[in-house]
Amino acid sequence: MKKLIFAVVLVAGLSACGDKPQVLETIKKDSAAFTGTGKAFANQDWKQGDKASWESHLKARNQYGQNDYTRMN
């Protein structure tokens, strides 16, 4: 009887430790990167939705200190 109770408790305990399924999920790109996320995260000089403005700000960030590769080497 003790073996049966031990087996039931063991099975119940081990079933709680199951591995969650690992599903491959990707990020959905619903819109272009230059469209922006909202006013809270936007730079004051950048116009959201303006691709040329976005490209110029990205180029400036890469040239002036936000590129770790050029900063460290």
C-alpha positions in Angstrom: 0.0 0.0 0.0 2.8 2.4 0.8 4.4 1.6 -2.5 1.2 2.5 -4.3 0.8 5.8 -2.5 4.5 6.6 -3.0 4.1 5.9 -6.8 1.0 8.1 -7.0 2.7 10.9 -5.2 5.8 10.5 -7.3 3.8 10.6 -10.6 1.8 13.6 -9.4 5.0 15.4 -8.4 6.8 14.7 -11.6 3.9 15.7 -13.8 4.1 19.2 -12.3 7.7 19.5 -13.5 6.8 19.1 -17.2 8.6 21.1 -19.8 6.7 23.8 -21.5 6.4 23.5 -25.3 9.0 25.6 -27.2 7.2 27.2 -30.1 9.2 29.1 -32.7 7.8 32.7 -32.7 9.0 35.5 -34.9 8.6 39.2 -34.7 5.9 40.5 -37.0 6.9 43.5 -39.1 3.5 45.1 -39.6 5.0 48.5 -40.7 8.2 50.0 -41.9 10.8 51.0 -39.3 10.7 54.7 -40.1 7.0 54.9 -39.3 7.8 55.3 -35.6 6.3 54.0 -32.3 4.6 57.0 -30.9 5.5 60.4 -29.4 7.0 59.1 -26.2 9.9 57.3 -28.0 10.5 59.7 -30.8 13.4 62.2 -31.2 12.2 65.8 -31.3 13.9 66.6 -34.6 12.7 63.4 -36.4 9.4 63.5 -38.2 7.6 60.2 -37.9 6.7 58.6 -41.3 9.4 60.6 -43.1 11.9 58.0 -44.5 14.6 60.5 -45.5 14.6 62.0 -42.0 14.8 58.6 -40.4 17.7 57.6 -42.6 19.6 60.8 -41.9 19.2 60.4 -38.1 20.2 56.7 -38.3 23.3 57.7 -40.3 24.2 60.5 -37.8 23.8 58.0 -34.8 26.1 55.6 -36.5 28.7 58.2 -37.2 28.7 60.1 -33.9 29.1 57.6 -31.1 26.4 54.9 -31.1 28.4 52.5 -33.2 30.4 50.5 -30.6 32.6 49.0 -33.2 34.1 52.3 -34.3 34.1 53.7 -30.8 36.1 50.8 -29.3 38.6 50.2 -32.2 
